[in-house]
Amino acid sequence: EIVMTQSPATLSVSPGERATLSCRASQSVSSNLAWYQQKPGQAPRLLISGASTRATGIPARFSGSGSGTEFTLTISSLQSEDFAVYYCQQYNNWPPVTFGQGTRLEIK
Amino acid sequence: QVQLQESGPGLVKPSGTLSLTCAVSGGSISSNNWWSWVRQPPGKGLEWIGEIFHSGSTNYNPSLKSRVTLSVDKSKNQFSLKLSSVTAADTAVYYCARDDGGWRYFDCWGQGTLVTVSS
């Protein structure tokens, strides 16, 4: 099973600033990496697939990069609605697909 | 657009069987998608449980495989989860989700349903 590790666990950023979230895989997952946003009481929402392809309707301020074992989600110019928990997920080797433990993005 | 809706008992007794159904609307369960269950214990992260194709083919998380059964009912456009021998550790919000045409990330999710295991 591939273990996904996200850092930091909590990130405090001011509105309007840039946030950089990291995800590391225990072995190469190529570019088969997705990012999700989850707000309290809601289901996860797909943001990024293929490490860098934004899902339909996702604003351009969200961008993903990386391949192999190291990945980054960048949110430029944070908006109030962006404060949430973010998860990465690998789908290169399954079963099982596996998720990171999440990064909580909070208002500074 | 496709919508998913989970349903089932919100309370299950220890050692019992958790049973949930996911109704698919706005699309066909016989499309080229795999249909998954994902769970999230309160305050914790996401865990993939397993997936099913409309043909009945399944894949399970090895950590749960001995206790999980997935099934599909094409006539009702829905799929189901059974998890046996439950304990308090199985208390979670259970989500059903759809993959993206065989790529095992999830572009459509149900709203989730909380299942509590307690006597």
Boltz contact constraints between the chains, C-beta under 6 A:
constraints:
  - contact:
      token1: [A, 34]
      token2: [B, 105]
      max_distance: 6.0
  - contact:
      token1: [A, 43]
      token2: [B, 95]
      max_distance: 6.0
  - contact:
      token1: [A, 43]
      token2: [B, 109]
      max_distance: 6.0
  - contact:
      token1: [A, 43]
      token2: [B, 111]
      max_distance: 6.0
  - contact:
      token1: [A, 43]
      token2: [B, 112]
      max_distance: 6.0
  - contact:
      token1: [A, 46]
      token2: [B, 107]
      max_distance: 6.0
  - contact:
      token1: [A, 49]
      token2: [B, 105]
      max_distance: 6.0
  - contact:
      token1: [A, 87]
      token2: [B, 46]
      max_distance: 6.0
  - contact:
      token1: [A, 91]
      token2: [B, 104]
      max_distance: 6.0
  - contact:
      token1: [A, 91]
      token2: [B, 105]
      max_distance: 6.0
  - contact:
      token1: [A, 94]
      token2: [B, 104]
      max_distance: 6.0
  - contact:
      token1: [A, 95]
      token2: [B, 59]
      max_distance: 6.0
  - contact:
      token1: [A, 95]
      token2: [B, 61]
      max_distance: 6.0
  - contact:
      token1: [A, 96]
      token2: [B, 48]
      max_distance: 6.0
  - contact:
      token1: [A, 96]
      token2: [B, 61]
      max_distance: 6.0
  - contact:
      token1: [A, 97]
      token2: [B, 48]
      max_distance: 6.0
  - contact:
      token1: [A, 97]
      token2: [B, 104]
      max_distance: 6.0
  - contact:
      token1: [A, 99]
      token2: [B, 45]
      max_distance: 6.0
  - contact:
      token1: [A, 99]
      token2: [B, 46]
      max_distance: 6.0
  - contact:
      token1: [A, 101]
      token2: [B, 45]
      max_distance: 6.0
  - contact:
      token1: [A, 102]
      token2: [B, 45]
      max_distance: 6.0
